[in-house]
């Protein structure tokens, strides 16, 4: 288990936010979610998977998904 308040816990929370936002946008379709993660996106100048390997990139992708989710 991750200890609340630690950096690994905070990163896990961010990753869960990413998953939940993407899942909501794609309607739970795992195939579509995987494709979105692997395909180039001009908003990120690359793929979302390439972007989320850094904390700042993870936060950027979450912000992007949150903004897209608001449109749904």
Order of alpha helices (4+ residues) and beta strands (2+ residues): alpha-alpha-beta-beta-alpha-alpha
